[in-house]
Amino acid sequence: MSRIGKRPIMVPAKVSVEIAGQEVKVKGPKGELQRILPPTVEIVWEEATLVVNRRNDSRPARQQHGLCRTLVANMIEGVSTGFQRRLEIQGIGYRAAIKGTTLLLSVGYSIKELPFEPPAGIQFAVENNTNIIITGINKEIVGDTAAKIRAVRPPEVYKGKGIRYAGEVVRRKAGKAGKKK
């Protein structure tokens, strides 16, 4: 039995969960999410908690048991508190700005500013030109958006310039060795 899959999911009072067959709808103060679970798992109410069970012991059911439990738990956390991801920009002249809802990145390309439109349900915020905050209720979309922004200019290993996750450690390489005499 999956150690993650057998843990019950606590549902806060301000969140409502609707289960219709394999479809799960979660509503909360931040918004609404829905997902269709695979037929190998089922989700049931037990008092004030949700429990994800597998229908049989087949290999696909065992593989998807913990995954589905985590996906439903992330949906509940997203509509109640939301998710956020922080990015840091390092490098001389590298900065970010917000214009309307669009994120503008100046990270050393010949185009003065690269515009980055947020997907539906995602908001951008910029602190002191070098810190980007990505917030939303869907953990997958928040993480994917952060990865796409980081991919615009990933940190390089010699000087450390680029866009990185907050707290990310970039292993630096030594530059060229000096001329030997």
FENMOGI-V7317 format. One line per field, one symbol per residue. ss: DSSP state (A for helix, B for strand, O for the rest). phi: phi as a letter, one per 30 degrees, with the letter a starting at -180 (. if undefined). psi: psi as a letter, one per 30 degrees, with the letter a starting at -180 (. if undefined). A space follows every 50 residues. Layout:
ss->???
phi->???
psi->???
This chain:
ss->OOOOOOOOBBOOOOOBBBBBOOBBBBBBOOBBBBBBOOOOBBBBBBOOBB BBBBOOOOAAAAAAAAAAAAAAAAAAAAAAOOBBBBBBBBOOOOBBBBBO OBBBBBOOOOOOOBBBOOOOOBBBBBBOOOBBBBBBOOAAAAAAAAAAAA AAOBOOOOOOOBBBBOOOOOOOOOOOOOOOO
phi->.dddddddcdcdddccbccbiccccbbaddlbbbacddddbbbbdbhcbc bcccdacddddddcdddddddddddddddccibbbcbccbkdidabbcbi cdccccbidddebcdbddddicbcbbchibccccblccdddddddddddd ddaddcdccidkcbddidccdccdddddddc
psi->kkeeffkljkjlegkkkkjjcfkkkkkaffakllkkllffllklkjcglk kklkfagleeeeefeeeeeeeeeeeeeefeflllkkkkkkkkfklllkjc fkkkkjhglfkekjkjkklkgkkkkkkhffkkkkllfjeeeeeeeeeeee feilklfefgkaklkkfkkkkklkakllkk.
